[in-house]
């Protein structure tokens, strides 16, 4: 597997490669010291990314759980969960909401974004991001109706779910930008979901007209009271980071396999089919290939005669082993690219200086 560093080295001329290799020998201790520092930096960054993804997954689950098949709000309001990352199949890098709810009686679709954490200085940019996502949704109305909902949609509504400590700041920013977005407050400690508005009656009426409070009276009434929710509904989203996809799918596939440590491609596909049932077969196949490729790359999966053996160093926590291997591999690759870039730059500068001297004579 070609890494970013390999690609970088392939672009060098023969002279640059020679100078680069010479520098590595001359400055071996400096190279090793810089590598150690960069690996540590990258490990910290990836561990932070893992924790952020975990928090985000909790936030999305808390928003969606009441609308699942046996959910309280599904029974009370008619709105139900359709899918996570609803526009994923239009493009994995497309600006997308976290979840989609729908009410077939009123033909209202709700696109929602959930934040597990949100600092004061992030409020403006996050609300601006939601504005961009609204434009993406409304420019793809026909696709959403035909490929996702299978029905004509009368109205789109939008939600930004945030922690309680930032809900009023978010509401203020939404009103400043005149966006049709309702704000849900996520109390993660008490597992409560609440629709938030400004407290006075006049502003509440203004918010309803502006689309900043849901138009459905049942949904509005239920959400104004604290709704009990849970964080255990969806294990995986289409846009989940690679380490989450690999760990969630392989751990579950191993548990369902008829062998102690061997799983098949079909085992992995079965897990994806259950977790991401709303995606097309082609997309599921692509995700399966990415998981297998990633598992082999970090050496947690070993292919043997059409089946894959899971080789874990931890007997009691395969998920932790996958995470550790992923972080070790990616932090080292990133460090190799970063440090090599420094030495390549120096090698090119040496060659350029030498060339300048030659040109004088």
N, C-alpha and C positions, 0 to 999 in steps of 0.2 A: 504494500500500500504506500503510494507516494505521499509524503508529508509536505507541508508548506515549505520546510527547509529544503527538501529534495528538489522541489520546483524552483526554488531560489538559486540553488547551485547549478541546475541545468542551464540557466540563463547566462552563466559566466563564460567569458572567453577562456581559452587555454591559459593565457598569461595571467588572468585574474585568479583562476583556480590554483595555479602554482603559487602565487603570492599569498593567497588565502591559506593554503596548507602550510606554508612557511610560517605565517603568523601564528597559526594554531600551535605549532611546535615551540616557537619562541616564547609565546605567552600562555603556556599550558595552565599555569597556576591561576592566572587572571581569568582565563576561560572557565575553569572549573569553579572559581569563586562566583563569577557572574551567573553561571548556570544554576548553582545552588540557590542564589538569591532569587532568581527568576522563577525557579520551580516552586519555591515557597510562596512567592507572590501569587502565582497562578493557582496553587492549591487553595489558598485563602479565598481567591475570587470564585473558584468553582464550588467550594463549600458554601459560600454565601449564595451563589446561584441556586444550589440545591435547596437551601432553607427557604429562599424566596419562592421557588416553585412549589414547595410543600405548603407554604402559607397561602399561595394563590389557589392551589387545589382545594384547600379547606374553604376559602371564600366562595369559590364557584359552587362547590357542593352545597354550602349553606343556602345559596340562592336557589338552587335547582331542586333540592330534596323535597320541599313542600309541594312541588308540582309533578313528582314522579307518579308511577302508576297507582300507588295506594296513598298518595300524598294528601294532606289535609286541604291545601289550597286548590288542588285539582278537583276534589270532591265539592268544595264550597263555591268555586268560581268558574269552573270549566276550562281554565287555562292548564295546559300540560306541557311538559318538557319535550322538545323536538330533538335538539342535538346541541353538542358543544362545538365551539369554533365553526359556526354554521356555514361560512363561506370558504372553508379550507380547500374544497375541491375546485374552486376558481383560481387558486394559486396559494401556495404555502406562505408566500411573503406578502400577501394582500393584507391590508389593514382590516382587521376583523374583530367582531364582538366575541365575548366568551361563551354566550349561550343564547338560545332562542326558545321562546315559549309561544304557544298559539291557542286561541279560543275559536273552535270551528263554528260556534253559535253566532258570535259577533264578527268573526273574520278579522280579528285583531291579532297582529303579531308583535311580540315584545322582544327586542334585542337588548341583551344586558351585558354590562362590563363589571367585573368584580375585582376589588383591590383588597388584598390581605393587609397591606400597610400603605399609608399615604402621609408623607410629611407636608408641612405647610408650603415649602418651596416647590413641591411637586404638583400642587393643586392646579395651577394655571395650565401647565403642560398636559396634564391628564385630561382636563376638560377639553382642551384644544384637540387632543387625540380622539376623543369621543365625537367631536364635531366632524372630523375627517371620516370617521367610521360611519357616521350617519349618511354622509354623501355617497360612500361606497354602497351602502345598503340600498339607498333610493335609486341609484343608477343601475342596480341589478334586480329591480322588482320583478321583471318577467322571469328571470332565472329562479328566483326564490319561490315564485308561485308555481312554476312548472316542474322544477327539479327537486324542491325541498318540501313545500307545503302540499302541493297538488290541489290547490284551491285559489280562488281569487281573493286577494287581501284588500280589505276596505281601509285599513289604517295600520300604520307602523307606530309603535311607541318605543321609548328608549329608557334604559335604566343604567344608573351608575351606582353600584353598591360599594360603600366605603366604611371604614371603622367609625365608631361614634364620635371620637375626638376630632374628626375632620368633616363631619356631615354638614354643619352650618357654613363652613368656609366654601365647601363645594357648591352648596345651594346658592350662595352669594355670587360665585363665579359663573354658574350656569345662568343666573338671571342677568348678570352683566353682559353675557354673550348672547342672550335671548335664545337659548337652546331649548328644544322640547324634550327635556330629560327629567325623569323622576329620580329622586335620590332614596336609596334604601340604606338603612343603617345596619351594619353587621356587628352584633355583640358576640364575639367569638367565645368569650369566657362563659357566658350564660346560654349560648346557642339560641339567640333570638334574632329575628329579622323584622325590621320596622320601616314603614314608609315615613319619610321625614319631610316636613315643610317648615316655612316660617310659622310662628305661633299665632299671629293675629288673623282673624277671619277675612279681612279685606285682601291680604296678601294671598291667602289660601285660594280665594276665588280667582284672583289674577293668575295664579299658578295653574289652575285647572284649565282656564282658557288658553294659556300659553303652552299646554301640553307638559307642564312640569309636575303634574299629579295625574294619575291614571284616570281615564274617562269612565271606566267600569266601576259602578258604585259598590258592587260586592267586593271586588278586589281591593278597592280603596279602603272600604270599611274594615276588612280583615287585616290588611297590612298596617292600618293606623294603630291597631292593637298589636302587641308583641306576639309574633308568630313563632312557635317552637320549631326548631329545625335541627338538622344533623349534618355532620361533615362526611358521612359514609354513604355515598351514592355512586359516584363516578371515580374509578381508579385511574382513568387515563383519558386524555383529550387528544384530538388529532395533532394539535400543536405542542404537545408536551415535549420537553427537551429529550434528546436521545437517551440520556442515562435513566430517565423515568420510564420511557418506553421499554428499554431493555430489561430493567429490573422488574417492573410490574408484570410484563409478559412472560419472562423466563421463570420467575418464581411461581406464578400461577400454572404455567405449562408443566413444570416439574411436579407440582402437587397433583396434577390431574393425570400424569403419565403412569402407564402400567409398569414402568421400570424405575429403579432407584435413581439413576443419574442420567439416563438417556431419554431424549425427547426427539420427536420428529418435526418436520416442517408443518405437518398437519396439526400437531399439538399447538404450535405457536399460532397458526391461523385460526384455530378454534377459539383461542383466548381473545385474539383481536376481533373475531366475529361477534363475541359476546360483549366485549367492552366498547367497541366502536361499530355497533350493529347498523348504524344509519349511513355508513359510508358505502360506496360502490365496491364491488368485488375487486376491481382493478386497483383501487386505492388501498384496499386491505392487503392485497398481494405486494404492493410497493412497500408498505410499512413493514410487512413481514420480512422482506428482503433486507431492509435497512436494519432491522433488529438482529437478524442472523449475521449480517456483515459486521455490525458493531460488536456483537458478542464474540465473534472470532477475532476481531482486531484487538480486543482487550484480553483475549485468551481465557475467557470464561467458557466459551463454546469450542469444541473440537469436533470436526466433521469426520465421521467414520461410516463408510458404506451407506450413505443416504440418511443417516441419523446423526444426531448431535449429542455428544457427551458433555455434561456440565461438570467442570472441574473447579471446585471451590475449596479455598483454603480454610473457610470457616464452616464448621459442621452445623452450627446453630443459626447462622444468619447469611443466607445466600444474597439477600438484598444488600446488606452492608458490604459484602465482598465485591459485588458488582460495582457499587458506588466507589469503593476504594480503588479498584482496578481502573475504572473510568477516569477518576481524578488523577491517578498516578500517570496514566498514559497521556492524557490530554495536557496536563501541566508540563510534562517533559517535552512533548512535541512543540508546544507553544514556546517554551524556554529555548529550545534548540533553534527555532526560527528567529526569536528576538536576539539571542546572543550571536548567532551566525550573521544576522543583518549588520550588527555592530562591526564585526571583523571583516565582513565583505566591504563595507563602506571604507574601512581603514585601508584595505588592500587596494581598492580602486584609487584612493587618494595617493598612496605610495607610487602606483603606476603613473598617475597623472603628473606628479612632481618629477618623476624620473624622465618622463616624456618632455616636460617643459625644459629640463636641463639639457637634454639632447638637442632640442630645437634651437638652442642658443649657439650651437657649434656647427 
